[in-house]
Amino acid sequence: MAADFQYRHEQPAESRPAKRRRSDDGGNLLQILIRLACQLRGDAPVVLDLTDEADDLDLTPAVLQERIMWLVDHGYLALDGQVDGIARLWINPAVAFLPHTTDPRVAAARHRFPYIVTDEKGMAAEQPVHVAEYDANGWEYVYRLNAEQFEDPPRFSFGCPLHHATGPYPLD
């Protein structure tokens, strides 16, 4: 949600969708991040075929590449490399991770990920997204405050058969 809020907040007023109207471009960032999170396999990067993913999202590969790079530039993802339209992407643990297989502190340190949260007022807030730049002590503090959530988070079904069919952990 933070990525969508931040992206919309940064867009010039004239290019924003009218209030209460949802953008129909098929490429909202939340949808992209959910699709990436459903491809997580332990503490590893997601390997993404940009052409196939763009087709699934009804986008051009260039638009998907642009959205992915926006997510990278803003600390939601880290690009570990891209060759022939195949990208290796790490997901910021403030966005998504697999419990019991990923320590968010270690994952955040790997790419110096910021801790990103939405404001409680959402898009009504003057600053809808708060970004705390990477800090090991900050991530330790966040982990201690949210240890239960990190170790045994609630499960929400987003229609991802791999992660939600039989339990909270991926099938091997």
RODO-2510 file (C-alpha; in nm, 4 decimals, decimal comma):
residues 172
     n   res          X          Y          Z
     1     m     0,0000     0,0000     0,0000
     2     a     0,2842     0,2387     0,0817
     3     a     0,4233     0,2096    -0,2713
     4     d     0,0885     0,3012    -0,4287
     5     f     0,0432     0,5920    -0,1863
     6     q     0,3929     0,7233    -0,2446
     7     y     0,3728     0,6839    -0,6228
     8     r     0,0390     0,8661    -0,6410
     9     h     0,1567     1,1373    -0,4017
    10     e     0,4625     1,2053    -0,6196
    11     q     0,2679     1,2306    -0,9446
    12     p     0,1937     1,5814    -1,0709
    13     a    -0,1633     1,6859    -0,9829
    14     e    -0,2706     1,6973    -1,3488
    15     s    -0,1722     1,3346    -1,4095
    16     r    -0,3400     1,1923    -1,0974
    17     p    -0,6660     1,0013    -1,1423
    18     a    -0,9758     1,1909    -1,0324
    19     k    -1,0709     1,1413    -0,6678
    20     r    -1,2613     0,8168    -0,6038
    21     r    -1,1644     0,6899    -0,9476
    22     r    -0,9263     0,3993    -0,9664
    23     s    -0,6496     0,4033    -1,2215
    24     d    -0,7213     0,1440    -1,4896
    25     d    -0,3714     0,1123    -1,6320
    26     g    -0,3365    -0,2406    -1,4903
    27     g     0,0018    -0,1613    -1,3439
    28     n    -0,0605    -0,0418    -0,9925
    29     l     0,2399    -0,0960    -0,7726
    30     l     0,0512    -0,2862    -0,5043
    31     q    -0,0490    -0,5479    -0,7611
    32     i     0,3109    -0,5784    -0,8808
    33     l     0,4418    -0,6178    -0,5239
    34     i     0,1775    -0,8775    -0,4348
    35     r     0,2678    -1,0781    -0,7451
    36     l     0,6364    -1,0595    -0,6502
    37     a     0,5635    -1,1592    -0,2889
    38     c     0,3759    -1,4657    -0,4132
    39     q     0,6964    -1,5743    -0,5865
    40     l     0,9123    -1,5620    -0,2724
    41     r     1,0982    -1,8842    -0,1964
    42     g     1,2719    -1,8561     0,1375
    43     d     1,5437    -1,5967     0,1737
    44     a     1,6200    -1,5576    -0,1954
    45     p     1,5572    -1,3094    -0,4754
    46     v     1,2566    -1,3363    -0,7028
    47     v     1,3463    -1,4184    -1,0621
    48     l     1,1100    -1,2268    -1,2875
    49     d     1,0605    -1,2593    -1,6619
    50     l     0,9603    -0,9035    -1,7471
    51     t     0,7906    -0,9943    -2,0759
    52     d     0,5746    -1,2704    -1,9250
    53     e     0,4896    -1,0600    -1,6202
    54     a     0,4040    -0,7590    -1,8373
    55     d     0,1669    -0,9766    -2,0418
    56     d    -0,0020    -1,1017    -1,7225
    57     l    -0,0424    -0,7433    -1,5991
    58     d    -0,1584    -0,6158    -1,9400
    59     l     0,1363    -0,3752    -1,9590
    60     t     0,4172    -0,3289    -2,2034
    61     p     0,7551    -0,4585    -2,0828
    62     a     0,8843    -0,0995    -2,0940
    63     v     0,6104     0,0237    -1,8580
    64     l     0,6673    -0,2690    -1,6214
    65     q     1,0424    -0,1985    -1,6312
    66     e     0,9693     0,1662    -1,5475
    67     r     0,7501     0,0654    -1,2496
    68     i     1,0092    -0,1859    -1,1260
    69     m     1,2810     0,0803    -1,1446
    70     w     1,0604     0,3231    -0,9518
    71     l     1,0238     0,0562    -0,6804
    72     v     1,4017     0,0028    -0,6816
    73     d     1,4769     0,3760    -0,6685
    74     h     1,2430     0,4158    -0,3693
    75     g     1,3750     0,1204    -0,1674
    76     y     1,0847    -0,1226    -0,2088
    77     l     1,2979    -0,3578    -0,4176
    78     a     1,6666    -0,4107    -0,4937
    79     l     1,7733    -0,5151    -0,8417
    80     d     2,0399    -0,7845    -0,8216
    81     g     2,0873    -0,7968    -1,1963
    82     q     1,9026    -0,8138    -1,5253
    83     v     1,9913    -1,0085    -1,8374
    84     d     1,7771    -1,0633    -2,1477
    85     g     1,4578    -0,9442    -1,9779
    86     i     1,5058    -1,1613    -1,6686
    87     a     1,5490    -0,9661    -1,3446
    88     r     1,6601    -1,0843    -1,0004
    89     l     1,4787    -0,8752    -0,7418
    90     w     1,5067    -0,8670    -0,3632
    91     i     1,1982    -0,7466    -0,1767
    92     n     1,2300    -0,5042     0,1139
    93     p     1,1195    -0,6974     0,4258
    94     a     0,9063    -0,3961     0,5232
    95     v     0,7010    -0,4984     0,2169
    96     a     0,7107    -0,8803     0,2194
    97     f     0,9095    -1,1752     0,3535
    98     l     0,8511    -1,5379     0,4469
    99     p     0,8335    -1,6014     0,8216
   100     h     1,0665    -1,8639     0,9645
   101     t     1,2859    -1,8448     0,6521
   102     t     1,3814    -1,4766     0,6433
   103     d     1,5181    -1,2643     0,9249
   104     p     1,4027    -0,9159     0,8241
   105     r     1,7029    -0,7557     0,9965
   106     v     1,9479    -0,9564     0,7854
   107     a     1,7438    -0,9050     0,4700
   108     a     1,7287    -0,5288     0,5314
   109     a     2,1043    -0,5133     0,5924
   110     r     2,1777    -0,6979     0,2665
   111     h     2,0585    -0,4049     0,0559
   112     r     2,0392    -0,1344     0,3224
   113     f     1,6625    -0,1260     0,2825
   114     p     1,4745     0,1577     0,4477
   115     y     1,1833     0,0838     0,6787
   116     i     0,8692     0,2081     0,5016
   117     v     0,5231     0,2555     0,6566
   118     t     0,2021     0,4298     0,5581
   119     d     0,0636     0,7108     0,7660
   120     e    -0,2406     0,6173     0,9720
   121     k    -0,4407     0,8780     0,7754
   122     g    -0,3460     0,7163     0,4428
   123     m    -0,3760     0,9413     0,1383
   124     a    -0,5487     1,2056     0,3529
   125     a    -0,2171     1,2676     0,5318
   126     e     0,0095     1,5488     0,4194
   127     q     0,2871     1,2874     0,3937
   128     p     0,1125     0,9508     0,3316
   129     v     0,4328     0,7434     0,3489
   130     h     0,7126     0,7588     0,6042
   131     v     1,0547     0,6270     0,5085
   132     a     1,3182     0,5639     0,7745
   133     e     1,6493     0,5185     0,5933
   134     y     1,8422     0,2011     0,6687
   135     d     1,9778     0,1792     1,0186
   136     a     2,0716    -0,1542     1,1817
   137     n     1,9598    -0,0335     1,5244
   138     g     1,6351     0,0920     1,3747
   139     w     1,5621    -0,2460     1,2157
   140     e     1,6487    -0,4187     1,5461
   141     y     1,4025    -0,1896     1,7245
   142     v     1,1337    -0,2562     1,4619
   143     y     1,1986    -0,6304     1,4923
   144     r     1,1674    -0,6286     1,8724
   145     l     0,8463    -0,4238     1,8588
   146     n     0,6966    -0,6547     1,5967
   147     a     0,8634    -0,9890     1,6759
   148     e     0,5326    -1,1735     1,6923
   149     q     0,4299    -1,0354     1,3542
   150     f     0,7641    -1,1243     1,1977
   151     e     0,7768    -1,4741     1,3464
   152     d     0,4106    -1,5703     1,3056
   153     p     0,2261    -1,3079     1,1006
   154     p    -0,1453    -1,3255     1,0270
   155     r    -0,2246    -1,4898     0,6960
   156     f    -0,4268    -1,3171     0,4305
   157     s    -0,5307    -1,4950     0,1152
   158     f    -0,4527    -1,2951    -0,1947
   159     g    -0,5298    -1,5886    -0,4192
   160     c    -0,1711    -1,7091    -0,4223
   161     p    -0,1978    -2,0888    -0,4449
   162     l     0,1651    -2,1481    -0,3496
   163     h     0,1571    -1,9550    -0,0236
   164     h    -0,2037    -1,9917     0,0868
   165     a    -0,3312    -2,3298    -0,0321
   166     t    -0,2327    -2,5518     0,2574
   167     g    -0,0545    -2,3370     0,5102
   168     p     0,1545    -2,0317     0,5725
   169     y     0,4764    -2,1717     0,4263
   170     p     0,5682    -2,2439     0,0646
   171     l     0,5423    -2,5947    -0,0687
   172     d     0,8698    -2,7551    -0,1651
***
